[in-house]
């Protein structure tokens, strides 16, 4: 499912216009991004949790030259599915 298909599905299920459904999806994504930027997490009971985790600095290797390079520490977004969501997918 791509973004336009998701918007169409939201529109159909919520009886909103596609334009309104797109605005809702955009607002949801922006809200999650802003919350994660602050270092907080978003918990949706039954669905899952969006949060950030630190990835430690490490040494990698350039596959072309085989030269070692240092990969700096970074913060990455993570989604952890909730139990109800996992159970529904595994039916």
Secondary structure as UniProt FT lines:
FT   HELIX           3..14
FT   HELIX           18..37
FT   TURN            38..39
FT   STRAND          42..44
FT   TURN            45..47
FT   STRAND          48..55
FT   STRAND          58..61
FT   TURN            63..65
FT   STRAND          68..71
FT   STRAND          74..81
FT   HELIX           83..89
//
